[in-house]
């Protein structure tokens, strides 16, 4: 298949998909400044992918896809427009830009990997933002390596090259999320319910105020209390130094790991319960999210539950609770960041 044919098929598929068509339309916004963005030369790209922790078995596929994009003016233009929209900061606040959608399944491996190529093309701008903020090189490297980690999640789940949730790494490449030791911290804003809970405790913060959203990346081993203490201490220093204009008083977490029902199954000194103990409860979700803990603990939801292993206490907790007719919910908690 020629590069021209591939481009036509991909663009037609995007226009036929409602979400992707809306995304394409958003890229036409005349307020978005055009950024010169392209892929590294073929002899440089493998090293860039290795630095991003891309699984080695995925590199050859990405090199082939990058060559298809280079040979197609239409795909090259789409890549540049996607980078420009991704990095667009109308007000400089977190969460801006056009984002990246999940491309339709019919777009094949190029659709599964187009976002990866967008992030690679955006990398020089992301590094420039870090340098302007004085972010240490090792923090930058570990932060951007989350792209490869999420490709590893896709490979573990489906056995193919791809990126499961293209919207997730947008935070990293826009300078909003940073890997600091065992945890990740995202520059964010307090939502209504969490902000009201914080204000209700007498803190000088409320809905819309800056906060840090805590995330727990996969493939980094146990989140022991000591490692979490270290990460939080790093975050206090890091954001005060590199984003002094944002007075961050609160850290929040929105995760199934904060579901208080886990206390029925796990001992008080387990890493998960010790992690929960750091947070004051803001609220609990009303709608169950049973697939979320299954996906995180077992790497996906495709395998029937009766065939999943029950070797660890967490595996037994997640499945045993569902077997008994229970449901899992996302918990929403917070803790003060300032002493």
N, C-alpha and C positions, 0 to 999 in steps of 0.2 A: 504494500500500500504506500503510495507516495505521500510526502509531507503535505501537499496541497489537499489531497483527499482526506487525510487525517484531520486537518484543520477544519474543513467543511463539515465533517461528521461531528466533530466535537462542538463546534459553534451551533450547529443545528440542534444538537441534543440540549445544549444549554438554553437556547431560545424556547424550546418546547417544554422545559421544566419551569414551573411558576416561580419557585424560589430563585433559581439560577437566572431566569430572565429578569427578575427584579434586581438581582445583583449586577447584571450587565448594565441595566439602565442606570444604577447608582454610579457606575464608573464613568458615565457620560457627564457627570456634574461638572460644569465649567469652573467651579470654585476649587477643584482638586488640582494642585500644581503638578505638572508632569515631571517625573523623576526619571533620569536616564538609568535604566536598570537592565542588566543582561546577565547571562550565566557565565561563570568562569570558563576559560579556555579548556579544551578537552584534556590537556596534560595537567591542568591545575585542579580540575573538578574532583578527582578521586581524593586528593588530600583534604579538600574542603569537607567532603562528605565524611571522611574518617574523623576529622575534628568535631563534626556534629554528632558523632557516635552512631551514625547510620549503620545498621547491621551489614556486615561484609557481604552477605549473600544478596543484598539489595543493590549494591553499588553498580554492578554491570547493567542492571535494568535501568537505573537512573541515568547512566551515561548514554544509553541508547535513546531514552526519552528526551534528554537534553539536546541530542543531535537533531531529533525530529523538530523540536521547537526552534533551534537555530536555522534550520532549512526552510521554515515557514514564516513568511512576513506576518501572516495573520496571527499565528500563535505567539510570535515574538512581541507583536503589538499588545495582545491580550496579557501577556506576562508583564509588560511594562505598566499597563493600565492597572493590573491587579496590585502590583507593588506600590504604585502611586496612591491608590485608594486605601490600601492597608495601612500605610504610614501617614496618612492625612490626619492632621491634628488641628481642627478648626479653632479650638479654644485651648488646646494643650492639656485637657483633662483626660484621665484614664477612660478607656472604653469607646474612644472615637474611631474614625476611619470606617471603611466599608466592610471590613471583615472578609471572610472566605467561606463560601457555602460548601456543603457536601455535594459533589457532582453526581449526576445520575449514574446508576449501576451500568447502564448501557455504554458508558464512555470508556469502559475497560480500564486497563492499567494506567493509561495516560490520565484518565479522570481521577483514579485513586491517588496519583502521584503529582498532579499538577500543583497542588498546594505546596508540596515539598520543594518544587522548583521555584515557586514564588518566594518561599522563605530563603532559599539559597541566594536568589537574586537580591533580596532585601538585606542580606547579611552585612554588606559594607555600610549601609545606612544605620543599621542597628549598632554595629561596633562604633560608628562615629558618635551616636547618641551617648553610648556608654563612656566613651573617651571624654566627651564634653562634660559629663557629670563626674568624671574622675573615678569611675568604677574600676576596681582592680581587675587585671587581666584574668586571674583564675576564677573570679566570680562570673565574668562574661563567658568564659569557656564552659563552665559547668551549667550556666543558665541556658545557653544555646544548645548544649548537648541533650536537652530534654526533647528536641526534635527527633533525634535518633532513638531515644527511649520510647517515644510514642509509636515510632515505626516498629520497634521490637514488640510492643503490645499488639499491633496489628498482625505481625507475622505469627506471634504465639497463638492468636485467636483464629486466624484464617489461613495461615501458611503461605501467604502471598505478600508481595511488595505493596505497600500502601500506607496511608495515614488515616487512622480511625476517625478522629475528630479534628478536621482542619481548623476549626475556630479556636482550639485550645492554644497552639503556639503563637497565635497573634499577640497574646499578652507579653510573651518573651521578647519578640522582635520589635514591639512598640515601646519597650522600656518600662513596662508595667510590672513585670514579675521577675524575681531574682531567686536563684538557688543559693541558700546560705546554710551550709552544713546539711543536716538531714532533712530540713524542711524548705519549702518554697513560700515566699511572701509576695503578695500581689498588692500594689497600690490600688485602692478601691475607695468607695464611698459607702457610708452606712445607709442601709435601706430603712424603710419606714419602721418596721416592727423591731428590728435589732436596735436601731437608733433610739426608739422610744424606750426600750428596755434599758439601754445605757444611760439615757437621761434620767430615767426613773431611779437609778442608783446614785444620782447626784453628781455624775461626772460632767465635765464641761464639754460635752459632745452629744450630738443628736443626729437625726436623719439628714443625710447629705454631707456630713462632715467627713474628712479623710479618715481612713482606717487601713489596716493591713488584713488581707484575707489569707489565711494559712492553708497550704496544700501539702499533702503527703505523697511524694512521688514514689513510683514502683521501682523495683530492682535495686533498692539501696539498703536492704537488710532491715533488721528490727528498728523500730523507732523507740529506743530506750529513753527513759527519763533524762539521763545524762546528755544524750545527743540532742534531745529537744530543748533542754536548758541551754545548751551551747548555741543552738540555732536561734533561739529567741534573744539571747544576749547579743549575738551578731546582728540581728535585725535592728535592735535598739540603736546600736552604734551606726550601722550602715545607713539607715534612712535619715537619721539626724544629720549625718555628714554629707550625704549625696543629694538629699531632697529636703534641705532645711526650711524651705518655704511651706512645706506641708507639715503642720503640727499634728502628729499622729498620736492619739491618746489611747487607741483601742485596737486590739487584734480580734478578728472574728474567724469563725470556721463554720461552713455549711456542709455537712457530711453525714453519711450513714454511721460513721465511727462515733458520732455523738448521740446515737440512739440509746437512750438510757436503758432500754430493754436488754442490752448486752450485759448489764450487771447481773442478770439472773444466771448467766452461763459462764462468765469469766471471773477469775479470782481478783480480789481487790488490788493485788500487786502486779497484775498483768499490764503489759505496755499500753494496751488500748484503754483500760480503765484509768490508769495513771494519766493518760493523755486527756481523757474526759474530765478528770478532776481539775484540770487547769482552767476549765471554762465555766462561766455562769450561764445558765440556760436563758436564752432570749425567747424562743418559742420552738414548737415542734411542727413539722409539716402535717397537714391534714390528710394528704393523699399518700397511700403506701408506695414504696419504691422497691419492691421485692427483687427485681432484677439487678439493681445496683450493687448490693453486697455480693451477689452471686458472681457478677461479672468481675468485680475487683478481686475476690478471693480465689476464684477458679479460672480466671483468664477469659471468661466468655459465658454466654448463656445457651450455647447451641447443644451442649451435652445434656441429656435427660438427668434430672436431679438424682434419680435412683442409681445412676452410674458414677456419680461424683465421689471422690475420696472423702473420708472422714477421719483423717489421721491427726489433724491438729485440733486444739480446742476451739479455734475460730471457725474452722470448717464444720465441726459438729454443732456449734452454736447457730451458725447461719442456716444450715439445712434442718437441724432439729426443730428450730422455731417455726420454719415454714411447714414442716411435716405435721406439726401440732395444730396447724391452721392459723398461725400467727402471721403478722405482716411486719415488714421493716420500714422505718421512716427516716427521713433525713432530720438530723438534729441541727439546731442553729444556736451557737454559743459565742461568748466573747470573754475577753479578760483585759484588764488595763495594761497598757504598754509602758506607762510611765510609773516609776517608783513613787 
